[in-house]
Amino acid sequence: MNIVIKTDFSKKIGPIKAMHSVGQPPFPHMSGDYMHYLTEARIPFSRLHDVGGLYGGNMYVDIPNVFRDFSANEYDPASYDFGFTDELLKAMDKNLVKPIYRLGVTIENFFEIKAYRIFPPSDYGKWARICEHIIRHYNEGWADGFHFGIEYWEIWNEPEDGPGSGMWRGTDVEFFRLYETASKHLKECFGDSIKIGGYASCGLDGAFQDPAAFGLPEIAPRGETYRYYFVRYAEKFFEYISSRGCPLDFFSWHSYSNVEDTVLLSRVADHLLEKYGYKGTEHQLNEWNNAWQLEHRGTSYAAVNAAAMMLAMQNTNTKIMCYYDARIGESCFGGMFNPLNYTPLPLYWSFKAFGELYALGTQVFCESGAAGVYTLAASGENGERALMIANTGEDALVSLEGFSGEAELLLIDENHALTPGEPLRNGRFVLNKNQTALVRSK
């Protein structure tokens, strides 16, 4: 296959967005020694969900970990146990990674045996005040705290399914009331100094069962019709909060679908926000993984598909994406690091390559027109240029058009860790299937 990639660095489009953010930073055994990988990849955000269950069970982030006795006085600093979460957030701050702090609990995947912390709080107002004091601790120095300036505070995670859920053992309306109570209280306390949002939707792909109703073009219906419930839940959530004037600074949603479907789901988020009076509100895909199966861990396939997702989603209205996840440990979802020797896997280098575009700052015109080939180009203030290409299609001879001057080619696959490939010859090079490339000016 021969493909021509056209770039025009005089045509500026807008900022490169934080498409290479992550969930669950690498903090094994309370060690910040591996957080530098995020710094080096210029990863700006890490969402803190499921952290409480991974790095010590009952130590980090979750409301019941920080405020252990719900009957205690929420105004008394002695009622709070900040110790372990302090260490995690200090390591993140040292390494220039900003938290997206999820106010809630870690998923309980074995709730059918017994559920512990996924029930609605007995007092919604008190729960909101506990959240308030956690924010004051990390942003205002309360209770020997910090001034981290954490911007994003997310209320709960994946509450859909009610009694059948490992995240929320209450009704839909009970969660909507919790969101209303907490969002209004926190905005009253902090105003625009923070962003309050949620609710971390399980997924919007149920919209594919009725695409016209959700602002999509006519497409073939997908399987898994039960997921239509999730997008209807989103509608019920928006109906509730809009009718009660609830603040929503950002809407968060999740996807484990392929690149093309996830791009369409971003349009569904746009549609919901506009329909219910929140047009222009930021939305985040803050949990995603399109090659999570165990057989893909450590493969070129995982690396190129992650790269393709970031490159494609740059051209949607999604503002932030958080890959699930950057943990170091045993999980098919932790695709960045080898759990045995803690070294980066190929997928990590896709994030580091995107970080170079992010550092340059400005997206410029770029197109390939080839099926399965995803591209994104960026320029810097001093004339620096870079182009990232993810080839999920067939082996290709790539010809660059508009990328003049000296440049180097770096490759990502199971044999290349963002390391040099063959020298460019007249702007041409071979890019094989499941390879990712970064071309940058010297």
N, C-alpha and C positions, 0 to 999 in steps of 0.2 A: 504494500500500500504506500502510495506517495501522498503526502499532505503538505500544504503550504500554510504556515502560521503567519498571519499579517499583524504587525503592531504599528501603532502610530503614537509616539511619545508626546506629540504636540496636542493630542486630544485627551484632555484630563477629564475623568468621570467623577471622581469623588474619593473619599478616604478608604483605605483598606481597613476592613472591619475586623473585630476580634473573633474571627471564625476558628481560630486555633486555641481557644480556651479549653479547659478540661474540668472534669470532676475528680474529687478525691486526690489530692496531691500526694506524691511519694513521701511518706513519713513513717517508714517501718520502724517498729521498736522505739518510737519517740525520737528518732534520729532525723535531723534536718540535713544530713550529709548528702542526700540525693536530690534535694530541692533545687540545687544549682542547675539541674537539667532543664527545669522550667525556665529559669532565668536565661540560660544560654539559647533557648528556643524562643525567647521573647514572648512567652505565654503570659498574657495579662491577667487572666482570671482563673480561679479554681472554685467550682461550686462545692459546697460542703453539705452534701447529702449522702447518707449511708456511712459516713465517717464513724459515727458512734458505734456501729456494729463491726467495723473492720479493724480498728486500731485500739482494741482494748474493751470492746463490748459496751461497757457502761461508763466510759470516760469522757468522750468528746462531744461537743457541739449540741447534741440533742437537749431539748428542754428538760426532760427528766434527769439527764446527766448533770446539768448545770444547776437545776433547782430540784433537789432530790426528794424533799418532803413537801407535797403540795399544800399541806396544812400550815406550813411555816409562814412567817411574816415576809411578804414580798418586798417590803421597804427596808428590811434589815440586811446589810451586807453579809452577815454571818449565815444567812439562809442559802447562800450561793456557793457553788463549788466550781470555781473558774480554773483551777490549777492546770488541768491537762489541756483544756482548750486554749488557755493562754500560751502554752508552749507551742502548740500547733500554729497559732496565729502569729506569734513572734517569728517563727521560722519562715512563714510565708512573707511577712513584712520585710524581713532581712533579705529575702530573695526577690522582692519586688513583684510578688504575686498577690493580687487583690482577691479577697474572698467574695463569693456570692453566698451569703449566710442563710441557710435554710432553717427557718424557725419551725421546728416540728420534731419528728422522730425518724429513726432508721426503720426500714422495712422489716417486717417480721414474716419471713417466708414460710415459717412452720406454724402459722397462727391456728391451723386446724387442730394441732395438738394442744396448744395454749397460746393465747395472746396476752401481752403484758402492758404495752404502752400505746397502743393504737386506738384507744377509745377516746371519745370526745371528753374534753376536760369538764370537770363538774362545775366550774365557774369560769365562763368565758372572759369576763372582765378581769379576773385575777390572772388568767393566762396571758392576756394582753399586757397587763402591768408587769408581769415577769419578763416578757419580751422587751418591754420598755427599758427595764433595768439592765438587761443584757446589752442592749444598744448603748445605754449610758456608760456601761463599763468599758466597752471597746471604742467608743467614739468620744466620750466626754470625761474619761478618767475616774468615773465613779467606782467606789470600792477598790481603791488602789489599782485603777485600770489604766487605759491607754487612750491615745488620740489617733487611732488608725484611720479614721475617716472612711469607714466601710460604707459604701454607697447602696449596695443591693441587699435587701432583706426580703426573703421569699417566705410566704405563709404556706406551710405544709408541702406535701408532695403526693401526687397521684391518689386523691381521695375517692376516685370512682369505684363503683361496685359495692359500696356499703358493706353489708355483712359478709360478702364474699371476698373482701379485699385484705391484703396483708399490710395496708397502710391506714385504713380508716374503718373502724367498726361501728360507725354511726350512719345516720341517714344523709341523703343529699342536703336537705334543708339544714340539718345540724351543722354540716360543714359550711354552708353558705353563711349561716349566722356567725360562726367562728371567724370567717374571713371578714364579715362586716364589722364585728366588734373590734377585732385586732387592727384592721386597716384604718378605721376611723380614729381609734385611740392613738395609734403610732403617728399618723399624720398630724393629729392635734398636738402631739408632744414635740415632733421634730420638723414639721413642715417640709419644705423642699430640700432640707439638708440630707435627706435620705430618699431612696426609692423603695416603695412598698409594692409587692406584686405577688403573683402566684398564677395558677395554683399547681403548676407543674403537671399539666394534662398527660395522661397515659398515652394519648395519641389522637390525632385528628383524621386518621385514615378511614374511618367510617364514612367520611364525606364521599369516598369513591363509590358508595352505593347509591348516592343521589347527587351527582356532581353539579347539576344546574342549581340546586338549592344552596350550594356553598360557593358559588362564584367560579366554578371550574368549567373548562370546555367539555364537550361530550367525549367521554372516554369509556372504555370497556369496564364494567364493574369488576372489582377485585374480589377475592375470597374473604373469608373470615367476616361474615355479615354480622356476627355478634358485636364487632367493634363499632357498629353504628351507634350502639349505646353510648360510647365514649364521646362522640361528637355531639350527640343529643344532650349529654351531661354538660358539655361546654356551653351549649345554647341556654340550658337552664341556669347555669352559673351566671352568664352574662345578663339574662333576663332579671335575675334576682338583684345583682349588684347595681345594674343600671337603674332599676326602679327605686333603689334606696340611696342613690347618690354615693356609692362607695368609691373611694379612691382606687385607682389602678395605674401605677406608674409603669409597670411592665407586665406582660402576659407571658408565661413560660409554658412550653409544650415539649413533647418528646417524640422521637421517631427511631425505629429500628428498621426502617424501610430502605430501599435503594435510593440512589441519587435522584433519578427522575421523579419518583413519587414524592420524595421529601421536598423537592422544589415546588411541586404542586401543593403540598401541605402548608408551605409558607403562605401561599395565596389564600388558603382556607383561614389561616390566622388573620390575615388582612381583612378578609370578608367578615369574620365574626366581630372584629374590633369596630369596623365601620358600621355594621348593621346595628350594633347596640350602643352607639354613641361614643366610642373610644377611638375614632379614626385618628391615625397618626401616632397612637400609643406604641411604644417600643414592644417588640416581642422577641423572645429568646428561645432558641432550640437548645435547652440547657441539659439535655441528656440524649445522646445519639450514639449509635455504633452500627455500621452497615457491614461488618465482617466479624461478628462476635463469636461465631461458632469455633469451638476449640481447635478444629483442624486448620483454621486460618491463622492461629496465633503464630507470630514470628515469620509470616510469609510476605512475599512481594505483593500478593493479592490483597492482603489487609492494608498494606502501605499505600498502594495505588488507589484503592477505593476510598480510604480516608482522605487522601489528597483530592480526589475527584469531588468528594462531598464539599470540602472547604472551598474549592475553586468555584463550583457551581453556585453554592449558597451565597457567595459574595454578591451575586447579581440579583438577589431577592431583597425583600425588606427586613429580613431577619437581621438583628443587630449583633447578637452574640451567639456563639455556639459553644457548648461544653461537651467534649467527647467523654463517654462513659467507658473507661476512666483511666486515670494515671496512677492508680495504686501500684505498689509493689507487693505482690502476694498471689495466692492461688485463686485464679478466677479466669473464666473464659472471656470476661469483659475487660480485664486489665491487659490491653494489648500493647502497652508502651514498653514494658520492662520485663526481662527474664526473671521469673520469681526465684530462680536458683542462685544466680550470680549477680542480680540486680543491675545488669547492663542493658542499654537500650536495644530494643528490637527494631526492625526496619520501619515500622509505623511511626516511631518517634521521630525519625529523620524527615518524614513528610511534614510534621509539625514544625520542625526546625527550619525547613525550607520555606514554609509559609511565613514563619517569623521574620525571614529576611524581607519579604514583600511588605509585611506589616511595619517593619522598621523604616523602610523607604517612605511609606505613608500614603502615596497617591496612586489610585488605580488609573490606568490609561487604556486606550482602545487596544483590543486584541481579539482576534477570532481565528478559528481553524476551519469550521464548517465540516469537520470530519466526525463521523459517528464514533462514539466511545473515546474521544480525545477532548480533554478539558484543559482550558488555558486561563491564565491570568497574568497580566503584566503590571509593573509598578515602576514609578520613578521617585527619586529623592530630590531634596532641595539643591543639591550640588551636582545634579546631572547624572547621578547613579541610576542604572537601569537593571531590571531583572525580569525574568519571564519564567513562570512555572508551568509545567506540562504534565498531565497525568494520562497515560495511555492504557485504558481498559479494553481497547480493541485489539487489532492485529498488529504484528510487527510492521513498522513504518519507516520510510525514509522521510525525514522532516527537513523542510526548507524554510528558513526564516526570512521574512520580508519586512524590512523596516527596522531591523535590529543591527545597526551598523557599528563599526569599530571593533576593537579587540574585546573578546568575550571568552569566558570559560564555561565548560559544560560539567555539571555535577550530576551524578545519578543516584537513585535510591532503588534498591532491590535487595535480595538476600545476599548479594555479593558486593554491594556498594552502600556505604553509610554516608550519603551526601558527599561522595568522593569522586574524583575526576574520572570521566569516561574518555573515549577517544577525542583527540583535539578536533575542534570544529574546522571544517574545510569548506570555505566559501559559504558559510552559514548553513551547512548541511550536516546532518548526523543521523544515525540509526537509533530509533527508540523502540525497543521491543515491547510486546504485550506485557502488561503488569509492571512496567517500569515508570518511574517518575523522574522528571528532569528539572533542574534549575539551571537556567542560563543567566549569567550575570556579567555586567561590564567589569573589565579589569581596571 
